[in-house]
Amino acid sequence: MSTEVQLSSPWPARLACVALPSVAVVGSVGAYFRNRLQHSRLFVPSLYPHGVWDRGSHGLPVEDEWFETEDKVKLHAWWIRSERARGTVLYCHGNNGNITHRIGVLEQLWRMRLNVFAFDYRGYGRSEGEPSEEGLFRDVRGALDHLSGNLNQSSESILLFGHSLGGAVAIDGALHRPVAGLVVQSSFTHIRDMTRALFPRLPLHWVARNQFKSIDKVGRLEIPKLFIHGTDDPTVPHRLGRRLFGAAAAPKEWFEVPRAGHNDVYRAGGVRYLWRLYRFTRRCLA
């Protein structure tokens, strides 16, 4: 599987060590973070033609799909049909790259006899628009509407799978559209917690523009949920994944992978990871 890129790129070390002698300095640093750094570090898209877009080179029956969101933004997706499919997975990727960088995980899901629908957020890959928090939430709703409408997939046959930032997107999607289940991998509680974890010496969480407050949403989801996290994740701390799971309503499952980081969970987990994922999909789609 191609590497998922970290949720946030490292910032200059000198910025992390800045002393804050006055309220004015705090305000100026906060304004810089809010207006320039946060957006560019949170959303790191690769635009077409970057990536491997030759569908025949992947060995999967990939079909191009296009759909519009509620605010009329045109998005691109891959539709990968499986013979005798047990259901359909809607895959929400992390904060950077595009769907061509997720071929490995898409193939794993497809080999579990699942249709796979993987889409690029606005401003990613071949999709139009500019990414934003509300925009990504509209994007996943549009993808779910396209699945249930144009592709004739019933809500009882659809699973949402989100990795990292995509976990927050999938959680919001499940809150607004009916689905059979939800997988959240290597994700976080909300952006302010991530800011505290990455920059504990700077009070930048006070001015975080994007929120992605998953912890306020998971307690309202009564569908089956599987939370997966690596114990050695350097990007999204394990404790944030555990807190998110703790706030979730039942039914829910927790699966941690010892010594796994942010992007190698499937490799570190091996057969145990694949079996746990397969068992969960069978439970949701029975």
C-alpha positions, 0 to 999 in steps of 0.5 A: 500500500502506498504510504499515507502522508502524515496529518501535519508536516513538521513545522520549523523547530525554531517556531516550536521554541518561541517564547511568548513574552506578551499578549501581542506576540501570542496574537501575532503568532496565532493569527499567522497560524490561523490564516496561513499555516493551519490550512496549508499544513492540514490540507496537502493535496496532490493534483492531477496529473500527480499520481498513477492515473492509468487504471490498467496499471493497478490490476483492479477493475477501476471505473471513473465516477463523477458526482456533484456535492450539495454546493455544486462542486464536481468531484472525482472518484474510483468505483471498483466493483467486486464479483459477488460483493457482500457490500460496499466500502466508502473510503475517506483518505488522509489529509494529503495526496490523492486516491492514486496513493491508496491503491494498496488499501483499496485492493485489500478491501476489494479482495474482501469481496467488497465494492470500493468507492474511493473519492478525492475531496475538493481540491484533491486529485481531479476534483474541483474546488478548494478544501475546507472543513465544511467542504469535506463534510459536504464531499462525503455526503455527496459521495454517499448520496451518489452511492445510494442514488446513481450506483443503487447501493442501499444504506444497509450495504454501505460501510464508511472507512476513514483514515487519519483526517478521513476518520473525522470526515467519515464520522461526520458522514455517518452522522448525516447519512444512514450506513451499516457501519464505520471504521475509524483508523489512526484518527483523533478527537479534534484539531485542538487536541492535535495542536496541543499534542504537536505544539505543547509549548504554544497556545495555538489551540486557542485560535485553531480555525478548523475543528473536526470535532469528532469527539462531540459526534461519536457519542451520537452514532449508534451504528457498529464502529471499529476503532483501529490505532497503532501504539507508536503512532507519531502523528496522531498520538495513541491516547487521542484514538483511545479517547475518541473510542471512549467517547463513542456510543455502543456498539463499538470495538477497539483494536490496537496494533503494537509497535505500529505507526501512523501509516504502517498499521496494516503491515504491522498488524498483518493477518490479525489486522485483516482478520479483525477487519473482515470479521467486522465487515461480516458483522455489519453486512450480515 
